[in-house]
Amino acid sequence: MEDTAARDTAGQWVLLAYRIPRQPSTLRITIWRKLDRLGVARLGDGLVALPADARTREQLEWIAEEIGEVGGSSTVWLATAGNVAQEKALAAEMRRARAAEYRSVIEQAEDAAQARPGERSRVVKRLQAELRRIGRRDYFPPAERDAAQRAVRALADAVASEAVR
C-alpha cells in the first residue's frame, strides 16, 4: 500500500517568500542562519525552498511566524517545479552544498588522525555532532556522505583502540 503523505508531496516543494526589515540587521542575520541550518535552496532574494514534507513545512512555518513577529512579512507555499530539469537542478544544487560540507568533515577527520590522542577524542565528538547536523539538512545525499561517515568512524575506532591500550 502506497504511503498517501509521501505520494501527496512527491515532487512538491515548500517555499518561503519573505521580507525582513533592513534594520536592525541582526534580525536578518538570525533568519538567514536559521534558513542555512535547514539547508534551504535559495531561489531568489527572499525566496527559499525545501522538499515538501510535514517537517520541512512546519519548520518554514515557524520561521514565517518569527519573521512576522519582527515586523517582516512572509508566506509559505507548496509548489512543484515547472519541469523535471528545474527540479533536478535544484536537487543537484542542494546535493553540491552538502557534498562540500561532507568533504570538510573528511578533511578534518584525516587531519585529526595526526593529532594527539586527547585532541582526537574531542574532534571525534565534534565531527559526530557535525554529521548529525548535516544529516538533518541532507535531502539529496551525495556520495561524500558515506565517505565522511567512514572517516569519522575510522577516527572513532582509532580513539577507542587507544583507550584500550
KOLLOTOR-105622 format. One record per residue (C-alpha): x, y, z; chain. Coordinates in nm, 3 decimals, decimal comma, always signed. Example, Ala and Ser with C-alpha at 12.3 -4.5 7.8 and 13.67 -1.06 7.14 Angstrom:
+---------+---------+---------+----+
:      xx :      yy :      zz : ch :
+---------+---------+---------+----+
:  +1,230 :  -0,450 :  +0,780 :  A :
:  +1,367 :  -0,106 :  +0,714 :  A :
+---------+---------+---------+----+
! end
This chain:
+---------+---------+---------+----+
:      xx :      yy :      zz : ch :
+---------+---------+---------+----+
:  +0,000 :  +0,000 :  +0,000 :  A :
:  +0,143 :  +0,339 :  -0,100 :  A :
:  +0,203 :  +0,600 :  +0,169 :  A :
:  -0,051 :  +0,875 :  +0,097 :  A :
:  +0,157 :  +1,150 :  +0,260 :  A :
:  +0,463 :  +1,058 :  +0,055 :  A :
:  +0,257 :  +1,040 :  -0,266 :  A :
:  +0,090 :  +1,374 :  -0,195 :  A :
:  +0,424 :  +1,554 :  -0,153 :  A :
:  +0,631 :  +1,369 :  -0,416 :  A :
:  +0,786 :  +1,634 :  -0,638 :  A :
:  +0,647 :  +1,909 :  -0,421 :  A :
:  +0,845 :  +2,182 :  -0,258 :  A :
:  +0,762 :  +2,406 :  +0,032 :  A :
:  +0,857 :  +2,767 :  -0,042 :  A :
:  +0,903 :  +3,059 :  +0,192 :  A :
:  +0,873 :  +3,405 :  +0,041 :  A :
:  +0,976 :  +3,672 :  +0,290 :  A :
:  +1,076 :  +4,031 :  +0,352 :  A :
:  +1,258 :  +4,136 :  +0,668 :  A :
:  +1,315 :  +4,494 :  +0,783 :  A :
:  +1,667 :  +4,611 :  +0,695 :  A :
:  +1,730 :  +4,741 :  +1,045 :  A :
:  +1,837 :  +4,606 :  +1,280 :  A :
:  +2,050 :  +4,380 :  +1,062 :  A :
:  +2,080 :  +4,123 :  +1,341 :  A :
:  +1,720 :  +4,015 :  +1,269 :  A :
:  +1,803 :  +3,943 :  +0,905 :  A :
:  +2,119 :  +3,756 :  +1,000 :  A :
:  +1,932 :  +3,546 :  +1,256 :  A :
:  +1,673 :  +3,441 :  +0,997 :  A :
:  +1,941 :  +3,370 :  +0,732 :  A :
:  +2,130 :  +3,147 :  +0,976 :  A :
:  +1,816 :  +2,954 :  +1,063 :  A :
:  +1,743 :  +2,902 :  +0,695 :  A :
:  +2,102 :  +2,789 :  +0,635 :  A :
:  +2,074 :  +2,536 :  +0,920 :  A :
:  +1,769 :  +2,393 :  +0,741 :  A :
:  +1,967 :  +2,359 :  +0,418 :  A :
:  +1,729 :  +2,563 :  +0,204 :  A :
:  +1,780 :  +2,623 :  -0,164 :  A :
:  +1,784 :  +2,996 :  -0,235 :  A :
:  +1,569 :  +3,060 :  -0,538 :  A :
:  +1,599 :  +3,437 :  -0,528 :  A :
:  +1,614 :  +3,731 :  -0,293 :  A :
:  +1,367 :  +3,647 :  -0,018 :  A :
:  +1,260 :  +3,313 :  -0,167 :  A :
:  +1,379 :  +2,975 :  -0,041 :  A :
:  +1,270 :  +2,616 :  -0,096 :  A :
:  +1,287 :  +2,275 :  +0,068 :  A :
:  +1,150 :  +1,939 :  -0,046 :  A :
:  +0,797 :  +1,925 :  +0,097 :  A :
:  +0,715 :  +1,703 :  +0,389 :  A :
:  +0,544 :  +1,767 :  +0,721 :  A :
:  +0,872 :  +1,852 :  +0,897 :  A :
:  +1,005 :  +2,098 :  +0,641 :  A :
:  +0,668 :  +2,268 :  +0,608 :  A :
:  +0,643 :  +2,308 :  +0,984 :  A :
:  +0,997 :  +2,445 :  +1,007 :  A :
:  +0,935 :  +2,707 :  +0,741 :  A :
:  +0,602 :  +2,798 :  +0,902 :  A :
:  +0,783 :  +2,860 :  +1,232 :  A :
:  +1,034 :  +3,085 :  +1,061 :  A :
:  +0,748 :  +3,264 :  +0,882 :  A :
:  +0,587 :  +3,333 :  +1,220 :  A :
:  +0,915 :  +3,462 :  +1,356 :  A :
:  +0,953 :  +3,694 :  +1,057 :  A :
:  +0,607 :  +3,836 :  +1,130 :  A :
:  +0,698 :  +3,888 :  +1,496 :  A :
:  +0,995 :  +4,107 :  +1,397 :  A :
:  +0,788 :  +4,322 :  +1,165 :  A :
:  +0,852 :  +4,141 :  +0,839 :  A :
:  +0,614 :  +3,965 :  +0,604 :  A :
:  +0,616 :  +3,612 :  +0,472 :  A :
:  +0,409 :  +3,345 :  +0,304 :  A :
:  +0,457 :  +2,970 :  +0,285 :  A :
:  +0,367 :  +2,795 :  -0,040 :  A :
:  +0,353 :  +2,441 :  -0,172 :  A :
:  +0,471 :  +2,419 :  -0,531 :  A :
:  +0,603 :  +2,191 :  -0,799 :  A :
:  +0,887 :  +2,275 :  -1,033 :  A :
:  +0,791 :  +2,388 :  -1,381 :  A :
:  +0,968 :  +2,085 :  -1,528 :  A :
:  +1,183 :  +1,789 :  -1,430 :  A :
:  +1,505 :  +1,962 :  -1,537 :  A :
:  +1,441 :  +2,253 :  -1,298 :  A :
:  +1,371 :  +2,016 :  -1,012 :  A :
:  +1,684 :  +1,812 :  -1,088 :  A :
:  +1,892 :  +2,131 :  -1,100 :  A :
:  +1,759 :  +2,240 :  -0,762 :  A :
:  +1,828 :  +1,897 :  -0,610 :  A :
:  +2,180 :  +1,899 :  -0,760 :  A :
:  +2,249 :  +2,242 :  -0,609 :  A :
:  +2,142 :  +2,117 :  -0,267 :  A :
:  +2,347 :  +1,797 :  -0,311 :  A :
:  +2,659 :  +2,001 :  -0,402 :  A :
:  +2,621 :  +2,213 :  -0,088 :  A :
:  +2,602 :  +1,905 :  +0,135 :  A :
:  +2,891 :  +1,738 :  -0,053 :  A :
:  +3,113 :  +2,035 :  +0,032 :  A :
:  +3,017 :  +2,005 :  +0,398 :  A :
:  +3,092 :  +1,632 :  +0,399 :  A :
:  +3,429 :  +1,693 :  +0,229 :  A :
:  +3,515 :  +1,933 :  +0,509 :  A :
:  +3,432 :  +1,663 :  +0,765 :  A :
:  +3,653 :  +1,414 :  +0,578 :  A :
:  +3,945 :  +1,659 :  +0,576 :  A :
:  +3,904 :  +1,734 :  +0,946 :  A :
:  +3,892 :  +1,362 :  +1,030 :  A :
:  +4,206 :  +1,298 :  +0,826 :  A :
:  +4,385 :  +1,592 :  +0,992 :  A :
:  +4,277 :  +1,472 :  +1,337 :  A :
:  +4,433 :  +1,131 :  +1,274 :  A :
:  +4,770 :  +1,305 :  +1,317 :  A :
:  +4,669 :  +1,489 :  +1,637 :  A :
:  +4,738 :  +1,395 :  +1,999 :  A :
:  +4,508 :  +1,129 :  +2,148 :  A :
:  +4,314 :  +1,372 :  +2,370 :  A :
:  +4,261 :  +1,607 :  +2,079 :  A :
:  +4,146 :  +1,320 :  +1,856 :  A :
:  +3,878 :  +1,229 :  +2,109 :  A :
:  +3,741 :  +1,586 :  +2,111 :  A :
:  +3,746 :  +1,600 :  +1,732 :  A :
:  +3,554 :  +1,271 :  +1,704 :  A :
:  +3,274 :  +1,406 :  +1,924 :  A :
:  +3,260 :  +1,732 :  +1,732 :  A :
:  +3,260 :  +1,558 :  +1,393 :  A :
:  +2,992 :  +1,312 :  +1,501 :  A :
:  +2,774 :  +1,607 :  +1,602 :  A :
:  +2,854 :  +1,780 :  +1,272 :  A :
:  +2,748 :  +1,470 :  +1,076 :  A :
:  +2,414 :  +1,474 :  +1,260 :  A :
:  +2,367 :  +1,845 :  +1,180 :  A :
:  +2,448 :  +1,793 :  +0,812 :  A :
:  +2,224 :  +1,487 :  +0,800 :  A :
:  +1,924 :  +1,692 :  +0,914 :  A :
:  +1,955 :  +1,910 :  +0,603 :  A :
:  +2,072 :  +1,641 :  +0,361 :  A :
:  +1,766 :  +1,589 :  +0,141 :  A :
:  +1,959 :  +1,453 :  -0,160 :  A :
:  +2,258 :  +1,260 :  -0,015 :  A :
:  +2,580 :  +1,283 :  -0,216 :  A :
:  +2,841 :  +1,007 :  -0,234 :  A :
:  +3,056 :  +1,208 :  +0,008 :  A :
:  +2,813 :  +1,128 :  +0,290 :  A :
:  +2,926 :  +0,765 :  +0,314 :  A :
:  +3,292 :  +0,865 :  +0,289 :  A :
:  +3,250 :  +1,118 :  +0,570 :  A :
:  +3,078 :  +0,863 :  +0,791 :  A :
:  +3,357 :  +0,612 :  +0,724 :  A :
:  +3,627 :  +0,872 :  +0,801 :  A :
:  +3,469 :  +0,968 :  +1,133 :  A :
:  +3,405 :  +0,603 :  +1,221 :  A :
:  +3,772 :  +0,519 :  +1,148 :  A :
:  +3,884 :  +0,806 :  +1,370 :  A :
:  +3,647 :  +0,692 :  +1,646 :  A :
:  +3,779 :  +0,336 :  +1,615 :  A :
:  +4,137 :  +0,463 :  +1,647 :  A :
:  +4,042 :  +0,661 :  +1,959 :  A :
:  +3,868 :  +0,356 :  +2,107 :  A :
:  +4,166 :  +0,129 :  +2,040 :  A :
:  +4,396 :  +0,383 :  +2,211 :  A :
:  +4,173 :  +0,380 :  +2,517 :  A :
:  +4,208 :  +0,001 :  +2,543 :  A :
:  +4,588 :  +0,018 :  +2,545 :  A :
+---------+---------+---------+----+
! end
